[in-house]
Amino acid sequence: MSRPLDRFGSLKIKLGVLVAVTVTAAAFLTWLGLRHELGPTRTFPLAIVSALVVTQVLAHGMTSPLREMTAAARAMARGDYSRRVTATSSDEVGELARAFNQMAEDLASVDTAHREIVANVSHELRTPVAALQAQLENLADGVVPASPEALEGALRQTQRLGRLVGYLLDLSRVEAGVVGLELEDVAVRTLVDEAVAEAAAAASAGGRDVRWEVTVEPPELRLRVDPVRISQVLANLLDNAVRHTPSGTLVSVRASSAALRGEVVIDVVDSGAGIPPADRERVFERFQRGNSPSLTGRASTGGTGLGLAISRWAVAIHGGTIEVADSQAGEGATVRLRLPTRGPRLPRSAGTLQGPA
């Protein structure tokens, strides 16, 4: 319904206009009735009815945002945060309506964040839980003897699981805009070898036959990072590479120094179908599966589409970048990780998992 009083910028002015129009209409009808000698018994009821009609027409537009807010609040109580209020006036009610819409958007964002936390936990804990379960089943069934090596492998997966729990709990701090980093000076070779060893164990436990190749130039290359977070980035990249690599083919990890830029470059290369250039940014968006038919032309091999989004977030707080780079002939997808050699220059705000910046 139209809101004829929206042009006025104050609720007090609107009420004044409403009273003036109502009194004028009632006075005019009273004068008109008396001029035509209708008498007070007919003129006064007609004036009162006309005043009520005018009041109803004008007040309906003034109070319609309040009715919309009431309906939207009831919908929010049922979990529907999509309702918004039409805020066309510039008075106090219009300001209240705009504030209500902002509140609704904030509540919707919080609700979405809570749902994404559950999805993140499911995605990030699946790999170590599956690997640990497979190792323990092999030990229980006698397929693998309970040797110190086998128990140590199970212990590593348990330790990784504990680290992941702490890592995922940190996601709640993302909304606050501050995420702490425990920076250490680490050998890139050690960091990559540990990540590849865990990925190889998980691939073997999952029945995937994959060959591995690791190259670090120079061999003594070092990097200042939070090893827990970067290890998880590498784990996500290697897990994606394994799922996209046909059985018996190669997954390569190449680390090198870009001294002129003060960076360390780490490439994770699979032997799959690759990712078309037009879709290389989309794989970093939340819930966008990099192995979906729309991106690779073949059936999905699993995943919730969160690993690369989390990886971009973790790399960003280190002051680095992550992207899908051009691959050499005969190779599949190449995911390139660039990290400053001396660590992040300034404290970074993690922001939210929104995909490409």
Secondary structure by P-SEA (a helix, b strand, c coil): ccccccccccaaaaaaaaaaaaaaaaaaaaaaaaaaccccccaaaaaaaaaaaaaaaaaaaaaaaaaaaaaaaaaaaacccccccccccccaaaaaaaaaaaaaaaaaaaaaaaaaaaaaaaaaaaaaaaaaaaaaaaaaaccccccaaaaaaaaaaaaaaaaaaaaaaacccccccbbbbbcccccaaaaaaaaaaaaaaaaaaaccbbbbbbbbcccccccccaaaaaaaaaaaaaaaaaaaccccbbbbbbbbbcccccbbbbbbbbccccccccccccccccccccccccccccccccccccaaaaaaaaaaaaccccccccccccccbbbbbbbcccccccccccccccccc
